[in-house]
């Protein structure tokens, strides 16, 4: 695994840079309030926070999928490999190597698993042989999908649909994957399996990940660096190892304190959160 400390080394290439962006929905609702983050090449970067913190909006701002929901980036900049992508067409971003796996998986239910995977290669023009080669690569990481390849996606399990969504993204030959809530609706054992595959893809294929996740515990075990969002702002960031040991993170997101495990409801968070957001 890439050492977490390396992600802050100035020699590591920054693929994605989000600088002080604001996002407004319906010309009125301010959702992101000056979010900044960097995603280094070859790393797993986690975007953490509770429901409504702004994680999905951040990913959609990067992949330019906000307009379908009447949202727009009104301030700040988004650069990929030093080039502004704030107004790029989502399809052009895929060709640049950036693809998003949406929250909730969004498989084509009437298509088979294999047909779903092949839709990920729609923008490619390198021939059937290369596409078939990558299909076999996907099956090597997700052997369960090979077993279910002729099944309609709508009749597969949530875990299989999540694997299909990630596999479909891999078929575009991405450099960077924006992964939104991969643990949503999955049993703990499946969550571990999905994150182990993400780790393998990162280490063996060199893929870069920016993943948005509510399950802070599992995300910080697999990520190299993390950003914590609260109410549309980054309130804390650092190497994943440091965040795991941070007392605030333990209390608010891991349910732990010096006195032992606590429920979120038991934590007196107002004063500390007020300090974060001030």
Backbone as CSV, one residue per row, in Angstrom:
resi,resn,N_x,N_y,N_z,CA_x,CA_y,CA_z,C_x,C_y,C_z
1,UNK,0.848,-1.198,0.000,0.000,0.000,0.000,0.880,1.245,0.000
2,UNK,0.433,2.238,-0.714,1.135,3.515,-0.723,1.171,4.092,0.676
3,UNK,2.336,4.507,1.120,2.471,5.092,2.450,1.688,6.389,2.516
4,UNK,0.902,6.533,3.589,0.076,7.744,3.730,0.921,9.001,3.709
5,UNK,2.120,8.928,4.275,2.968,10.114,4.340,3.373,10.581,2.956
6,UNK,3.431,9.644,2.000,3.874,10.014,0.666,2.879,10.907,-0.045
7,UNK,1.622,10.842,0.366,0.614,11.639,-0.320,0.784,13.125,-0.076
8,UNK,1.546,13.494,0.926,1.776,14.905,1.185,3.137,15.366,0.664
9,UNK,3.909,14.451,0.086,5.219,14.775,-0.461,5.033,15.626,-1.703
10,UNK,5.812,16.717,-1.796,5.689,17.613,-2.931,6.109,16.945,-4.226
11,UNK,6.850,15.811,-4.153,7.278,15.121,-5.354,6.171,14.261,-5.947
12,UNK,5.134,13.990,-5.191,4.019,13.206,-5.697,3.136,14.088,-6.580
13,UNK,2.847,13.601,-7.778,2.043,14.385,-8.717,0.608,14.505,-8.229
14,UNK,0.083,15.728,-8.260,-1.324,15.962,-7.934,-2.134,15.847,-9.209
15,UNK,-3.036,14.862,-9.245,-3.883,14.708,-10.426,-5.054,15.674,-10.407
16,UNK,-5.736,15.711,-9.265,-6.962,16.505,-9.142,-6.790,17.538,-8.052
17,UNK,-7.143,18.772,-8.354,-7.059,19.845,-7.365,-8.355,20.655,-7.373
18,UNK,-9.010,20.658,-6.238,-10.228,21.450,-6.045,-9.863,22.607,-5.128
19,UNK,-10.112,23.823,-5.595,-9.662,24.995,-4.855,-10.820,25.927,-4.524
20,UNK,-11.236,25.898,-3.246,-12.165,26.890,-2.698,-13.469,27.000,-3.494
21,UNK,-14.071,25.857,-3.816,-15.288,25.917,-4.631,-16.530,26.138,-3.764
22,UNK,-17.485,26.843,-4.352,-18.815,26.994,-3.783,-19.819,26.431,-4.791
23,UNK,-20.824,25.754,-4.278,-21.869,25.186,-5.132,-23.228,25.661,-4.629
24,UNK,-24.044,26.125,-5.567,-25.389,26.601,-5.248,-26.402,25.811,-6.073
25,UNK,-27.477,25.376,-5.427,-28.586,24.719,-6.106,-29.741,25.707,-6.257
26,UNK,-30.385,25.645,-7.419,-31.571,26.470,-7.692,-31.312,27.962,-7.477
27,UNK,-30.077,28.387,-7.663,-29.667,29.794,-7.539,-29.831,30.342,-6.117
28,UNK,-30.130,29.477,-5.164,-30.440,29.955,-3.813,-29.689,29.187,-2.730
29,UNK,-29.686,27.867,-2.809,-29.215,27.023,-1.706,-27.713,26.810,-1.807
30,UNK,-26.982,27.359,-0.861,-25.529,27.214,-0.819,-25.185,25.894,-0.130
31,UNK,-24.576,24.985,-0.878,-24.296,23.641,-0.358,-22.825,23.474,0.005
32,UNK,-21.939,23.862,-0.877,-20.500,23.821,-0.579,-19.998,25.232,-0.344
33,UNK,-19.180,25.385,0.708,-18.780,26.720,1.160,-17.265,26.828,1.219
34,UNK,-16.622,26.791,0.058,-15.173,26.941,0.019,-14.428,25.647,0.242
35,UNK,-14.807,24.587,-0.463,-14.164,23.278,-0.318,-12.891,23.220,-1.158
36,UNK,-11.808,22.784,-0.526,-10.536,22.588,-1.216,-9.989,21.213,-0.874
37,UNK,-9.428,20.545,-1.875,-8.789,19.252,-1.635,-7.857,18.928,-2.793
38,UNK,-6.933,18.008,-2.530,-6.005,17.528,-3.550,-6.019,16.007,-3.551
39,UNK,-5.953,15.446,-4.745,-5.906,13.994,-4.900,-4.602,13.637,-5.608
40,UNK,-3.671,12.991,-4.912,-2.382,12.651,-5.523,-2.484,11.411,-6.405
41,UNK,-1.661,11.354,-7.397,-1.615,10.208,-8.304,-1.258,8.941,-7.530
42,UNK,-2.020,7.886,-7.768,-1.725,6.599,-7.157,-2.167,6.449,-5.723
43,UNK,-3.007,7.360,-5.225,-3.449,7.299,-3.843,-4.932,6.983,-3.726
44,UNK,-5.341,6.671,-2.504,-6.751,6.549,-2.163,-7.069,7.674,-1.194
45,UNK,-7.866,8.620,-1.641,-8.230,9.777,-0.832,-9.698,9.645,-0.440
46,UNK,-9.965,9.794,0.841,-11.330,9.628,1.353,-11.954,10.980,1.652
47,UNK,-13.202,11.132,1.255,-14.007,12.316,1.562,-15.088,11.853,2.528
48,UNK,-14.973,12.272,3.775,-15.775,11.707,4.858,-16.765,12.721,5.413
49,UNK,-17.784,12.216,6.095,-18.775,13.087,6.706,-20.133,12.422,6.707
50,UNK,-21.032,12.982,7.487,-22.368,12.427,7.598,-23.229,12.726,6.388
51,UNK,-24.453,12.237,6.436,-25.416,12.492,5.371,-25.702,13.994,5.268
52,UNK,-25.605,14.542,4.068,-25.853,15.964,3.866,-24.647,16.854,4.080
53,UNK,-23.477,16.258,4.302,-22.278,17.067,4.541,-21.762,17.729,3.271
54,UNK,-22.099,17.157,2.107,-21.643,17.734,0.838,-20.712,16.831,0.046
55,UNK,-20.612,15.574,0.440,-19.678,14.663,-0.232,-20.077,14.399,-1.683
56,UNK,-21.331,14.001,-1.880,-21.798,13.700,-3.235,-21.771,14.940,-4.114
57,UNK,-22.137,16.075,-3.553,-22.095,17.329,-4.323,-20.676,17.634,-4.774
58,UNK,-19.698,17.372,-3.917,-18.296,17.598,-4.293,-17.913,16.729,-5.477
59,UNK,-18.271,15.449,-5.435,-17.943,14.552,-6.549,-18.641,14.983,-7.829
60,UNK,-19.904,15.380,-7.714,-20.645,15.793,-8.904,-20.116,17.109,-9.464
61,UNK,-19.588,17.961,-8.590,-18.963,19.196,-9.073,-17.734,18.863,-9.909
62,UNK,-16.968,17.870,-9.457,-15.755,17.471,-10.177,-16.111,16.854,-11.525
63,UNK,-17.125,15.978,-11.538,-17.476,15.264,-12.766,-18.489,16.016,-13.620
64,UNK,-18.854,17.225,-13.208,-19.763,18.088,-13.972,-21.141,17.460,-14.189
65,UNK,-21.676,16.894,-13.134,-23.015,16.304,-13.186,-24.030,17.127,-12.384
66,UNK,-23.662,18.348,-12.017,-24.547,19.168,-11.194,-25.722,19.755,-11.970
67,UNK,-25.519,20.020,-13.243,-26.539,20.762,-13.998,-27.854,20.006,-14.088
68,UNK,-27.773,18.673,-14.077,-29.007,17.883,-14.146,-29.855,18.046,-12.894
69,UNK,-29.249,18.580,-11.836,-29.963,18.805,-10.579,-30.064,20.296,-10.256
70,UNK,-29.879,21.122,-11.275,-29.964,22.578,-11.143,-28.945,23.116,-10.143
71,UNK,-27.775,22.516,-10.174,-26.684,22.994,-9.341,-25.570,23.556,-10.206
72,UNK,-24.754,24.431,-9.640,-23.620,24.979,-10.379,-22.515,25.410,-9.428
73,UNK,-21.283,25.336,-9.935,-20.131,25.845,-9.199,-20.048,27.343,-9.454
74,UNK,-20.178,28.132,-8.403,-20.223,29.587,-8.573,-18.911,30.276,-8.225
75,UNK,-18.042,29.583,-7.508,-16.732,30.148,-7.157,-15.703,29.025,-7.121
76,UNK,-14.438,29.415,-7.213,-13.355,28.463,-7.099,-12.994,27.808,-8.419
77,UNK,-12.092,26.819,-8.350,-11.603,26.164,-9.562,-11.437,24.669,-9.320
78,UNK,-11.542,23.917,-10.406,-11.324,22.471,-10.389,-10.369,22.163,-11.533
79,UNK,-9.232,21.564,-11.202,-8.226,21.272,-12.223,-7.856,19.794,-12.178
80,UNK,-7.672,19.237,-13.376,-7.179,17.870,-13.493,-5.910,17.904,-14.337
81,UNK,-4.831,17.431,-13.754,-3.503,17.525,-14.379,-3.183,18.966,-14.767
82,UNK,-3.579,19.902,-13.903,-3.266,21.301,-14.096,-4.170,22.036,-15.057
83,UNK,-5.114,21.316,-15.677,-6.014,21.929,-16.658,-7.403,22.092,-16.057
84,UNK,-8.002,23.258,-16.235,-9.335,23.493,-15.712,-10.345,22.579,-16.392
85,UNK,-11.172,21.928,-15.570,-12.215,21.041,-16.098,-13.589,21.475,-15.606
86,UNK,-13.662,22.693,-15.090,-14.911,23.167,-14.489,-16.066,23.197,-15.477
87,UNK,-15.768,23.366,-16.762,-16.836,23.452,-17.750,-16.739,22.340,-18.796
88,UNK,-16.016,21.285,-18.463,-15.868,20.173,-19.396,-17.136,19.336,-19.444
89,UNK,-17.404,18.784,-20.608,-18.496,17.834,-20.736,-18.136,16.554,-19.966
90,UNK,-19.097,15.956,-19.244,-18.790,14.731,-18.495,-18.164,13.640,-19.361
91,UNK,-18.603,13.516,-20.608,-18.039,12.504,-21.510,-16.578,12.809,-21.822
92,UNK,-16.237,14.091,-21.955,-14.846,14.464,-22.199,-13.975,14.134,-20.988
93,UNK,-14.547,14.287,-19.783,-13.801,13.924,-18.581,-13.499,12.435,-18.551
94,UNK,-14.451,11.630,-18.993,-14.211,10.182,-19.056,-13.040,9.900,-19.993
95,UNK,-13.005,10.594,-21.119,-11.900,10.404,-22.066,-10.567,10.865,-21.482
96,UNK,-10.619,11.832,-20.561,-9.390,12.279,-19.887,-8.951,11.290,-18.813
97,UNK,-9.854,10.362,-18.447,-9.490,9.358,-17.457,-10.165,9.507,-16.119
98,UNK,-11.197,10.366,-16.040,-11.912,10.582,-14.769,-13.337,10.062,-14.925
99,UNK,-13.736,9.129,-14.056,-15.085,8.586,-14.138,-15.657,8.442,-12.743
100,UNK,-16.960,8.660,-12.636,-17.633,8.576,-11.338,-18.511,7.337,-11.276
101,UNK,-18.414,6.618,-10.157,-19.340,5.533,-9.846,-20.375,6.131,-8.909
102,UNK,-21.588,6.237,-9.393,-22.615,6.981,-8.677,-23.084,6.270,-7.408
103,UNK,-23.533,7.052,-6.460,-24.197,6.516,-5.275,-25.451,5.753,-5.707
104,UNK,-25.650,4.574,-5.140,-26.824,3.794,-5.502,-26.631,2.916,-6.722
105,UNK,-25.420,2.902,-7.282,-24.992,1.949,-8.309,-25.523,2.256,-9.707
106,UNK,-26.844,2.470,-9.884,-27.414,2.879,-11.174,-27.040,1.935,-12.320
107,UNK,-27.224,0.649,-12.112,-27.046,-0.301,-13.199,-28.247,-0.253,-14.144
108,UNK,-28.025,-0.680,-15.379,-29.133,-0.812,-16.324,-29.809,-2.147,-16.022
109,UNK,-30.950,-2.076,-15.374,-31.567,-3.273,-14.824,-31.971,-4.294,-15.877
110,UNK,-32.359,-3.830,-17.064,-32.844,-4.738,-18.106,-31.712,-5.380,-18.888
111,UNK,-30.481,-4.895,-18.719,-29.326,-5.476,-19.398,-28.668,-6.525,-18.517
112,UNK,-27.939,-7.444,-19.140,-27.195,-8.423,-18.359,-26.002,-7.749,-17.686
113,UNK,-25.402,-8.462,-16.755,-24.208,-7.945,-16.080,-23.125,-7.634,-17.108
114,UNK,-22.905,-8.548,-18.044,-21.848,-8.323,-19.035,-22.179,-7.149,-19.952
115,UNK,-23.437,-7.017,-20.337,-23.832,-5.874,-21.167,-23.624,-4.567,-20.408
116,UNK,-23.905,-4.561,-19.111,-23.630,-3.381,-18.290,-22.145,-3.042,-18.314
117,UNK,-21.318,-4.062,-18.159,-19.874,-3.827,-18.157,-19.424,-3.237,-19.494
118,UNK,-19.943,-3.764,-20.573,-19.516,-3.313,-21.898,-19.943,-1.878,-22.192
119,UNK,-21.012,-1.395,-21.541,-21.390,0.008,-21.748,-20.295,0.948,-21.258
120,UNK,-19.473,0.479,-20.329,-18.379,1.306,-19.840,-17.306,1.559,-20.877
121,UNK,-17.273,0.735,-21.926,-16.269,0.889,-22.987,-16.812,1.674,-24.173
122,UNK,-17.959,2.303,-23.992,-18.635,2.975,-25.106,-17.765,4.050,-25.750
123,UNK,-16.974,4.771,-24.960,-16.178,5.880,-25.501,-14.850,5.412,-26.105
124,UNK,-14.551,4.130,-26.028,-13.260,3.629,-26.510,-13.306,3.294,-27.997
125,UNK,-12.156,3.388,-28.635,-12.078,3.054,-30.059,-10.822,2.239,-30.356
126,UNK,-10.397,1.440,-29.353,-9.159,0.677,-29.511,-9.393,-0.774,-29.915
127,UNK,-10.619,-1.115,-30.302,-10.878,-2.427,-30.855,-11.428,-3.438,-29.871
128,UNK,-12.101,-4.467,-30.449,-12.769,-5.466,-29.630,-11.793,-6.298,-28.809
129,UNK,-10.610,-6.544,-29.348,-9.651,-7.393,-28.638,-9.221,-6.753,-27.324
130,UNK,-8.957,-5.450,-27.352,-8.545,-4.755,-26.130,-9.689,-4.683,-25.132
131,UNK,-10.896,-4.476,-25.638,-12.061,-4.424,-24.755,-12.287,-5.784,-24.092
132,UNK,-12.145,-6.863,-24.878,-12.297,-8.199,-24.311,-11.220,-8.480,-23.270
133,UNK,-10.022,-7.995,-23.509,-8.927,-8.159,-22.558,-9.259,-7.485,-21.235
134,UNK,-9.823,-6.291,-21.311,-10.181,-5.575,-20.089,-11.390,-6.210,-19.404
135,UNK,-12.288,-6.786,-20.189,-13.422,-7.496,-19.600,-12.929,-8.669,-18.756
136,UNK,-11.949,-9.383,-19.259,-11.384,-10.497,-18.500,-10.665,-9.995,-17.253
137,UNK,-10.046,-8.810,-17.356,-9.403,-8.219,-16.180,-10.436,-7.915,-15.104
138,UNK,-11.581,-7.356,-15.520,-12.660,-7.076,-14.572,-13.121,-8.368,-13.910
139,UNK,-13.275,-9.424,-14.700,-13.719,-10.700,-14.143,-12.674,-11.294,-13.189
140,UNK,-11.398,-10.977,-13.419,-10.369,-11.489,-12.513,-10.470,-10.835,-11.135
141,UNK,-10.912,-9.571,-11.096,-11.104,-8.884,-9.815,-12.474,-9.191,-9.217
142,UNK,-13.442,-9.469,-10.074,-14.805,-9.743,-9.615,-15.278,-11.093,-10.180
143,UNK,-14.731,-12.189,-9.683,-15.129,-13.504,-10.230,-16.623,-13.771,-10.113
144,UNK,-17.266,-13.172,-9.125,-18.710,-13.361,-8.987,-19.453,-12.822,-10.208
145,UNK,-18.937,-11.744,-10.801,-19.591,-11.175,-11.985,-19.491,-12.115,-13.186
146,UNK,-18.395,-12.859,-13.259,-18.262,-13.817,-14.364,-19.310,-14.911,-14.238
147,UNK,-19.580,-15.312,-13.001,-20.609,-16.316,-12.762,-21.991,-15.787,-13.143
148,UNK,-22.226,-14.502,-12.922,-23.549,-13.911,-13.153,-23.615,-13.101,-14.447
149,UNK,-22.648,-13.267,-15.330,-22.527,-12.358,-16.476,-23.739,-12.380,-17.404
150,UNK,-24.479,-13.492,-17.442,-25.650,-13.583,-18.316,-26.953,-13.243,-17.594
151,UNK,-26.851,-12.901,-16.315,-28.047,-12.563,-15.535,-28.410,-11.097,-15.736
152,UNK,-29.696,-10.803,-15.740,-30.118,-9.402,-15.795,-29.674,-8.700,-14.512
153,UNK,-29.100,-7.513,-14.665,-28.547,-6.798,-13.510,-29.603,-6.513,-12.458
154,UNK,-30.837,-6.292,-12.902,-31.905,-5.976,-11.962,-32.246,-7.117,-11.027
155,UNK,-31.804,-8.328,-11.361,-32.092,-9.491,-10.526,-30.870,-9.938,-9.717
156,UNK,-29.833,-9.132,-9.708,-28.646,-9.455,-8.913,-28.714,-8.740,-7.565
157,UNK,-27.855,-9.143,-6.651,-27.853,-8.569,-5.303,-27.238,-7.176,-5.305
158,UNK,-27.413,-6.474,-4.177,-26.813,-5.141,-4.057,-25.306,-5.171,-4.196
159,UNK,-24.676,-6.174,-3.600,-23.224,-6.302,-3.705,-22.782,-6.548,-5.134
160,UNK,-23.522,-7.398,-5.845,-23.187,-7.685,-7.242,-23.399,-6.458,-8.114
161,UNK,-24.415,-5.671,-7.806,-24.627,-4.445,-8.567,-23.527,-3.426,-8.301
162,UNK,-23.038,-3.366,-7.063,-21.926,-2.460,-6.768,-20.673,-2.895,-7.515
163,UNK,-20.434,-4.201,-7.551,-19.295,-4.718,-8.310,-19.455,-4.409,-9.792
164,UNK,-20.674,-4.540,-10.295,-20.936,-4.232,-11.707,-20.655,-2.766,-12.001
165,UNK,-21.081,-1.882,-11.101,-20.864,-0.440,-11.307,-19.378,-0.101,-11.326
166,UNK,-18.607,-0.708,-10.423,-17.161,-0.456,-10.410,-16.515,-1.075,-11.647
167,UNK,-16.942,-2.299,-11.985,-16.399,-2.948,-13.173,-16.695,-2.168,-14.439
168,UNK,-17.887,-1.616,-14.524,-18.263,-0.786,-15.678,-17.344,0.423,-15.788
169,UNK,-17.016,1.033,-14.651,-16.085,2.165,-14.659,-14.703,1.723,-15.134
170,UNK,-14.263,0.548,-14.711,-12.947,0.051,-15.121,-12.863,-0.155,-16.632
171,UNK,-13.987,-0.471,-17.248,-13.986,-0.730,-18.682,-13.691,0.518,-19.509
172,UNK,-13.767,1.687,-18.908,-13.423,2.918,-19.630,-11.918,3.200,-19.574
173,UNK,-11.164,2.309,-18.910,-9.725,2.488,-18.697,-9.423,3.825,-18.005
174,UNK,-9.975,4.024,-16.822,-9.786,5.309,-16.138,-8.422,5.418,-15.479
175,UNK,-8.055,6.638,-15.206,-6.888,6.920,-14.376,-7.325,7.213,-12.952
176,UNK,-8.489,7.879,-12.830,-9.024,8.276,-11.527,-10.503,7.891,-11.452
177,UNK,-10.886,7.252,-10.339,-12.272,6.867,-10.120,-12.823,7.640,-8.929
178,UNK,-13.950,8.306,-9.147,-14.685,8.972,-8.078,-15.751,7.984,-7.605
179,UNK,-15.600,7.489,-6.399,-16.440,6.396,-5.907,-17.335,6.923,-4.796
180,UNK,-18.636,6.923,-5.053,-19.590,7.557,-4.135,-20.321,6.511,-3.297
181,UNK,-20.073,6.519,-1.996,-20.753,5.660,-1.020,-20.766,4.186,-1.430
182,UNK,-19.588,3.588,-1.621,-19.568,2.177,-2.049,-20.142,1.212,-1.022
183,UNK,-20.209,1.609,0.259,-20.705,0.692,1.290,-22.220,0.763,1.470
184,UNK,-22.883,1.695,0.792,-24.305,1.928,1.042,-25.146,0.679,0.807
185,UNK,-25.893,0.281,1.817,-26.833,-0.825,1.693,-26.219,-2.204,1.665
186,UNK,-24.925,-2.299,1.953,-24.252,-3.595,1.885,-23.946,-4.131,3.280
187,UNK,-23.941,-5.448,3.397,-23.569,-6.093,4.648,-22.092,-5.848,4.928
188,UNK,-21.690,-5.821,6.210,-20.287,-5.539,6.555,-19.275,-6.415,5.824
189,UNK,-19.576,-7.682,5.646,-18.648,-8.575,4.961,-18.445,-8.155,3.512
190,UNK,-19.520,-7.730,2.855,-19.427,-7.266,1.476,-18.678,-5.940,1.391
191,UNK,-18.887,-5.086,2.385,-18.174,-3.806,2.415,-16.669,-4.053,2.456
192,UNK,-16.242,-4.972,3.316,-14.818,-5.317,3.399,-14.319,-5.836,2.057
193,UNK,-15.114,-6.664,1.404,-14.717,-7.234,0.129,-14.547,-6.150,-0.931
194,UNK,-15.498,-5.217,-0.983,-15.422,-4.131,-1.963,-14.178,-3.277,-1.719
195,UNK,-13.914,-2.940,-0.456,-12.760,-2.101,-0.166,-11.444,-2.830,-0.397
196,UNK,-11.419,-4.131,-0.186,-10.216,-4.913,-0.492,-9.940,-4.885,-1.998
197,UNK,-10.995,-4.933,-2.799,-10.827,-4.871,-4.246,-10.338,-3.485,-4.664
198,UNK,-10.878,-2.444,-4.039,-10.392,-1.089,-4.305,-8.905,-0.989,-3.983
199,UNK,-8.517,-1.537,-2.865,-7.102,-1.540,-2.474,-6.248,-2.266,-3.515
200,UNK,-6.724,-3.427,-3.986,-5.976,-4.190,-4.985,-5.863,-3.427,-6.298
201,UNK,-6.950,-2.794,-6.720,-6.914,-2.006,-7.948,-5.927,-0.849,-7.830
202,UNK,-5.882,-0.246,-6.655,-4.945,0.847,-6.412,-3.496,0.352,-6.465
203,UNK,-3.230,-0.755,-5.802,-1.858,-1.245,-5.697,-1.377,-1.937,-6.961
204,UNK,-2.241,-2.725,-7.593,-1.812,-3.544,-8.718,-2.005,-2.875,-10.065
205,UNK,-3.039,-2.036,-10.192,-3.315,-1.374,-11.468,-2.932,0.100,-11.447
206,UNK,-2.550,0.622,-10.274,-2.138,2.020,-10.174,-3.267,3.019,-10.270
207,UNK,-4.504,2.576,-10.035,-5.643,3.483,-10.125,-5.691,4.434,-8.940
208,UNK,-6.091,5.657,-9.208,-6.260,6.674,-8.183,-7.734,6.741,-7.809
209,UNK,-8.020,6.852,-6.502,-9.405,6.892,-6.044,-9.657,8.123,-5.184
210,UNK,-10.799,8.750,-5.421,-11.383,9.708,-4.483,-12.729,9.117,-4.112
211,UNK,-12.865,8.685,-2.862,-14.098,8.015,-2.465,-14.806,8.797,-1.374
212,UNK,-16.107,8.970,-1.581,-16.969,9.607,-0.586,-17.623,8.501,0.221
213,UNK,-17.560,8.614,1.546,-18.005,7.496,2.367,-18.457,7.963,3.741
214,UNK,-19.621,7.446,4.178,-20.082,7.708,5.541,-19.449,6.763,6.544
215,UNK,-19.065,5.583,6.087,-18.455,4.593,6.963,-16.997,4.982,7.196
216,UNK,-16.800,5.903,8.125,-15.474,6.464,8.381,-14.487,5.401,8.822
217,UNK,-14.957,4.456,9.607,-14.074,3.433,10.144,-13.394,2.636,9.040
218,UNK,-14.178,2.110,8.117,-13.591,1.296,7.057,-12.812,2.166,6.075
219,UNK,-13.316,3.356,5.775,-12.640,4.226,4.814,-11.237,4.600,5.281
220,UNK,-11.088,4.920,6.555,-9.780,5.342,7.068,-8.810,4.173,7.203
221,UNK,-9.310,2.965,7.179,-8.406,1.806,7.194,-7.802,1.547,5.818
222,UNK,-8.498,1.957,4.771,-8.021,1.673,3.422,-7.457,2.907,2.714
223,UNK,-7.852,4.086,3.141,-7.389,5.313,2.481,-5.994,5.699,2.966
224,UNK,-5.342,6.550,2.180,-4.052,7.108,2.569,-4.201,8.501,3.185
225,UNK,-5.204,9.219,2.737,-5.411,10.596,3.198,-6.913,10.834,3.260
226,UNK,-7.340,11.693,4.188,-8.768,11.933,4.333,-9.118,13.391,4.549
227,UNK,-10.299,13.758,4.081,-10.891,15.073,4.326,-12.252,14.844,4.973
228,UNK,-12.540,15.588,6.029,-13.823,15.472,6.705,-14.655,16.719,6.409
229,UNK,-15.852,16.491,5.892,-16.774,17.578,5.571,-17.846,17.699,6.638
230,UNK,-18.174,18.926,6.991,-19.311,19.229,7.864,-20.026,20.437,7.274
231,UNK,-21.289,20.274,6.967,-22.121,21.379,6.462,-21.468,22.120,5.297
232,UNK,-20.887,21.355,4.370,-20.343,21.947,3.159,-18.963,22.551,3.296
233,UNK,-18.275,22.279,4.416,-16.916,22.801,4.609,-15.985,21.681,5.030
234,UNK,-14.723,21.797,4.639,-13.711,20.874,5.141,-13.305,21.336,6.526
235,UNK,-13.563,20.490,7.525,-13.253,20.883,8.899,-11.980,20.230,9.416
236,UNK,-11.505,19.220,8.718,-10.290,18.541,9.145,-9.756,17.719,7.983
237,UNK,-8.443,17.630,7.861,-7.852,16.736,6.874,-6.488,16.297,7.367
238,UNK,-5.990,15.216,6.805,-4.690,14.705,7.202,-4.516,13.263,6.757
239,UNK,-3.305,12.710,6.961,-3.094,11.299,6.662,-4.106,10.441,7.410
240,UNK,-4.566,9.379,6.776,-5.621,8.544,7.364,-5.217,8.012,8.735
241,UNK,-3.964,7.656,8.886,-3.498,7.135,10.176,-3.675,8.173,11.272
242,UNK,-3.353,9.428,10.973,-3.501,10.497,11.966,-4.969,10.742,12.302
243,UNK,-5.839,10.696,11.290,-7.261,10.913,11.537,-7.844,9.801,12.401
244,UNK,-7.373,8.569,12.180,-7.868,7.447,12.996,-7.540,7.636,14.469
245,UNK,-6.426,8.319,14.738,-5.995,8.515,16.124,-6.472,9.830,16.716
246,UNK,-7.088,10.673,15.902,-7.556,11.971,16.381,-8.755,11.806,17.312
247,UNK,-8.726,12.475,18.453,-9.772,12.282,19.448,-11.136,12.757,18.962
248,UNK,-11.172,13.878,18.240,-12.442,14.373,17.710,-13.045,13.357,16.734
249,UNK,-12.215,12.833,15.852,-12.707,11.863,14.874,-13.190,10.607,15.582
250,UNK,-12.462,10.174,16.590,-12.882,8.992,17.347,-14.264,9.190,17.954
251,UNK,-14.501,10.352,18.512,-15.785,10.601,19.178,-16.924,10.785,18.177
252,UNK,-16.697,11.632,17.160,-17.792,11.997,16.268,-18.089,10.941,15.212
253,UNK,-17.039,10.225,14.745,-17.233,9.359,13.592,-16.948,7.888,13.860
254,UNK,-16.134,7.591,14.859,-15.830,6.194,15.157,-16.538,5.707,16.404
255,UNK,-17.242,6.614,17.098,-17.989,6.221,18.283,-17.118,5.849,19.452
256,UNK,-15.902,6.396,19.498,-14.956,6.054,20.566,-14.553,7.300,21.344
257,UNK,-14.223,7.107,22.620,-13.675,8.177,23.434,-12.693,7.558,24.408
258,UNK,-12.076,8.377,25.229,-11.139,7.851,26.224,-11.827,6.908,27.199
259,UNK,-13.136,7.076,27.358,-13.884,6.219,28.271,-14.410,4.961,27.586
260,UNK,-14.135,4.815,26.287,-14.628,3.659,25.571,-15.610,4.058,24.497
261,UNK,-16.292,3.086,23.927,-17.199,3.340,22.815,-18.430,4.120,23.273
262,UNK,-18.796,5.122,22.458,-19.993,5.918,22.728,-20.863,5.942,21.487
263,UNK,-22.135,6.131,21.675,-23.002,6.368,20.533,-22.906,7.844,20.163
264,UNK,-23.232,8.132,18.915,-23.178,9.524,18.469,-24.084,10.395,19.329
265,UNK,-25.210,9.832,19.748,-26.180,10.587,20.524,-25.615,11.019,21.877
266,UNK,-24.695,10.203,22.412,-24.142,10.490,23.728,-23.043,11.548,23.715
267,UNK,-22.523,11.857,22.532,-21.392,12.787,22.448,-21.881,14.226,22.493
268,UNK,-21.311,14.998,23.373,-21.659,16.427,23.433,-20.825,17.165,22.392
269,UNK,-21.402,17.306,21.220,-20.608,17.770,20.090,-20.733,19.249,19.808
270,UNK,-21.677,19.910,20.401,-21.972,21.274,19.965,-20.759,22.186,20.072
271,UNK,-20.114,22.193,21.237,-19.024,23.142,21.438,-17.861,22.856,20.496
272,UNK,-17.519,21.578,20.358,-16.385,21.238,19.507,-16.714,21.491,18.050
273,UNK,-17.927,21.166,17.623,-18.308,21.427,16.236,-18.350,22.911,15.954
274,UNK,-18.779,23.678,16.932,-18.793,25.112,16.747,-17.362,25.629,16.522
275,UNK,-16.407,25.014,17.239,-15.011,25.400,17.037,-14.542,25.034,15.637
276,UNK,-14.927,23.839,15.153,-14.530,23.428,13.806,-15.049,24.370,12.744
277,UNK,-16.303,24.784,12.900,-16.964,25.535,11.849,-16.779,27.035,11.959
278,UNK,-16.099,27.480,13.002,-15.909,28.911,13.183,-14.866,29.479,12.230
